[in-house]
């Protein structure tokens, strides 16, 4: 049976319609975006598969990406699809880069239920950990980890 509808344009033609170059040298993806609200990546459909747009750009202009590797953005802009802002790397290299550039979500930037002021209050309290946990609506183990500076270590 024959498919109906208009024929699909080649990937190369469809893809570049969604790219806008800016003054920083980034090529910003203007098409579909996926991911959590503050963690969006460009997304592009190839056949029945959604692929991150920066991966498509890299493969179109620079070549294949080895299995098990990812692309690291040197510009730290998740919507950038400039293949010359991307380098092949490992997950560990990506995490180390994130730490070194201060882009790791810590404290209130993470999905925490607590604020920095509440953490200071918890550490200054003489109440039992169970009482503090009940007051702040978290588990006793969370209070213990805060007191021991296993979490929120960046707060004095």
C-alpha angles and dihedrals in degrees: 000000000000122000115241129219132053120321117261117255116238114274091246092058096043095046101054093053087075098051124096120183117220134197094263092064092254118133103217120213110229097177130085117334129201137188137062116328098265095032105058125159128186114260129202129184118229108182105313095336129093111218128183107260095230090058091052091050092049092050093047095051108022109023141251128344114228115246112265094024131104136204119254119208111226088193092051090226110131092199093054114108097178101132090209089062089056131079132182113251147143129267089252091054089050092051092047090050090050091052095046093051094046095243096127111114108241133169114344092001088065123069092274125149090211135072129220090254091053090051090054089049091050092051092048095049124106092198122110116273090243091056092047091047091052092049094051097038096241134111125273089243089060090054090048092051090049093049091047090047092237086130130025087025090152091067117086 
